Amino acid sequence: MPRARRTSRVRRRRRQLSEADLRLRMAVANGDISELRAWTSDGDVNELDSSGWSLLHLAASRGRERCVRVLLEHGALAAVQDSIGGFTSLHYAAMHGRTRIARLILDCQHSDAVINACSNDGWTPMHVAAHYGRDDFIRVLVDYRAKVDALSDKGTTPLQLALIRNRFSCVNLLLDAGADINIQSGFPLRYSVIKGYLPLGRTLLQRGAEPNLGRPEDGETPLHLAALKNDLNFTRLLYEFGGDMYKRNYDGQTPIATAKMVEDRSRPLLDFLLEASRSCRSLQNLCRLTIRRAIGHRRLEKIHQLPTATVMVDFLRHKFED
């Protein structure tokens, strides 16, 4: 992880817990508010145990909402990170989908060091929520303006994690919040092609995913990958949204050449590509592709606001092909 990211971390010295600290932890674990209030004046609410857990970590993980409220009132620090993975209490709240606790924390201590805190692997609470498919938690983080496209140490965004974990409702939420649909040179669309997720691929394309971005390592576009997989339906879909059958990878091969190279394949996909190469796109189709590119993927969701006929808006959004 970059050194600059580590410098903002909040860590505290760990020592052997006193009797008061142990009583505090027992009270939080049991959700005993009376006991917790009785011991907060004697114990340190920010003292860490052997795992680097504060009382706020414990309360957030156990879902002890009232305890969280009391701890915050007595100065518990939400930016403290444990020694297990560098996770804050908000990370653990995200892991378990505890939205009410998240709002308590963020209402009290809403700062970049809390809402966008990075774990040892560079995961923010948004990464954790996307990984575990916590739709409502993502909504909370978006409400509090968390970073949607934060990069982990491996260069992964929450959107990519949601895709890899098949959290498709989270994918839509993140895209609604402005996540980059073409992140990592078009990873989302390429991933949907590789996995054969046709409905997801259509959704991404309708929302403005660029069908002709090549992988950094070999220049393979989604159309190359569909040809390699002998996936006729995905090939048709990509072509419909402007897939370029003449686009070359780093070896100089077009999707047609890729289709010809693959052995033991049925003819329909190759026949489709060859037929498409011999004919021109209709003027209507070319106009739609041109307008959509001019609008850009970040503004496509707003085209219904244009002062134009509903039938034209539906045409631009490919609604007739749903």
Order of alpha helices (4+ residues) and beta strands (2+ residues): alpha-alpha-alpha-alpha-alpha-alpha-alpha-alpha-alpha-alpha-alpha-alpha-alpha-alpha-alpha-alpha-alpha-alpha-alpha-alpha
